[in-house]
C-alpha cells in the first residue's frame, strides 16, 4: 500500500505541480508581449486556465503525501513537517498572489497603455519564482529526508 500511495503522490506532483510551474513562469513573458501582440492574449488566457485547473488537481499531492507519511509512520519527522509548511506556503502564494494577479493581468489586456505601465509582469515573475523555489525545496527535502530513519 505504501508503494502505491507514494507512486500516486509522486505522479500527482509531476502532473499537477509541473504544469502550474511552467505555465506560471511563461505568463509574465506573454503578458509583456500582449501590449503589442494580440495573439499573446490568447496564450495568456490558456496559461491562466491551465494554472487554475492544475492547481485544483494539485490538492491530490498533499492528500496522498499525508497518506504515505501516515503509512510510513513519519508524520512527526522534522523534514516532513518542514515540507508540509513549505507546501502550504506554495499553495498560499499560488492562491493569494499568482492566480489573482493573472486575473488582473487579463483584465488589463484591454488597455494597452495601462498594461505597458503595469508592474504585474515583474510581480508575477517574482511570485512564480518563489512558488517554484518552494516546490524545489520540498522536492529536495522529500529526496534527502534529513534525519530520517526510513533510509535514503
N, C-alpha and C positions, 0 to 999 in steps of 0.2 A: 504494500500500500504506500509506503514511504517513497519508493522509486516512482510510482505513478504520480503522486502528489507533487513531488519535486519536478518531474517532467512537465506536468501541466503548468506549474509555476514558472519554469524557465521559458516554455513556449509562449505563455501569456505575456511574459516580459518582452520577449523578442517581437511578437506580433503586435502588441498593443503600444508599448512604450517607444519602440523603434520608429514607427511612422510619425508619432507625435514629435519626437526629437528632430526628425528630418524635415517634416512639413513646417514645424515651428521655426526651424533655423532658416528655411528658404523664404518664409513670409516677409521678413524685412527687405530682402533684395527685390522681390517683386513689388513691394509697396513703394520703394524708391522709383521703380520703373513706371508705376501706374500713372504718374503725372504726365508722362509723355507717350505711354504705350497703352491704349485701351485694352489690348489683349491681356495685359498683366492683371487687369481687374478680374477677368475670368479665372485666371490661375489663383489669385488671392481668395476668391470665393471657394474654390476647390480645396485649397490648403486649409482654410478655416473649417470647412465641413469635415475634412479629414481629421483635424485636431480634435474637434468636438466629438465625433463618433468614436475615435480610438481612445479618447480619454475615458469614455464610459466603459469601453472594453477593458481598460486598464484597471478597473476595480477588481478584476479577477486576480491580478498579480498579488496584492497583499492578502486576499482571501486564501488563495492556495499556498502562499508563503507562510501564513499563520498556521494553516492546517499541517503543513510539512514540519514546521517548528514544533508544534504540539506532538506530532508523531515521533520526532527525534528527541523530544524532551529538552529542548534548548531555549525555551521561552524566556528564561531568566538570564541568558548569556548577554554580556555587555555588547558584543558585536551585533547581536540581533536587535537589542533594544535601540542601539545607535542607528541601525538600518531602518527600523520602524520609524524613528524620529525623522530621519532624512527623507524617507518615502513620504511621510506626512508633509514635510516641508516642500517637497517637489510638487505634491498634489495641490498644496496651497498656492504656490507660485503659478501653477497652471490655471487653477480656478479663479484666483483673485487678480492675477496680473495679465497673463498671456491671452487667455480667451477673451476677456473684456476689451483688452487693447486691440486685439484683432477685429473685434466687432466695431469698435470706434473707428479703426482704420478703414474698414469697409464703408462706413458711413461717410468718411472724409473723401472717398474717391470721387464723389460727385462734385467736389470743389477743388480743382487742381491747385489753386492758389493756396488754400488752407493746407492742402496735402503737402505742398512744397515747403511751407513754413513749419510744418509739424515736426515734433521731435519723436513721434511714435516709432519710426524705424529704429532709431537708436535705443529707445526704451524696450522695444520688442526684442532687439538683438541681445540686450543685456539680460532681460528676463529669461529668454530662451537659453542663453549661455549658462545662467545659474541653474535652470531646470536640468540641462544636460549634465552639468558638473555634479549636481546632487545624485542623479541616476548613475553616473560613472563611479562615484564614491560608493554607492550602495552595491554596485556590481563587484567592485574590488573587495568590499567587506564580505560579501557572500562567498567569494572565492578564497580569500585568505583566512577568514574567521579567526581573528587574533584571540588567543586564549581558549579556543575551542577544544573540548575533549573528544569531539567526534572524529578527529583526524582530518588532515588536509593534504 
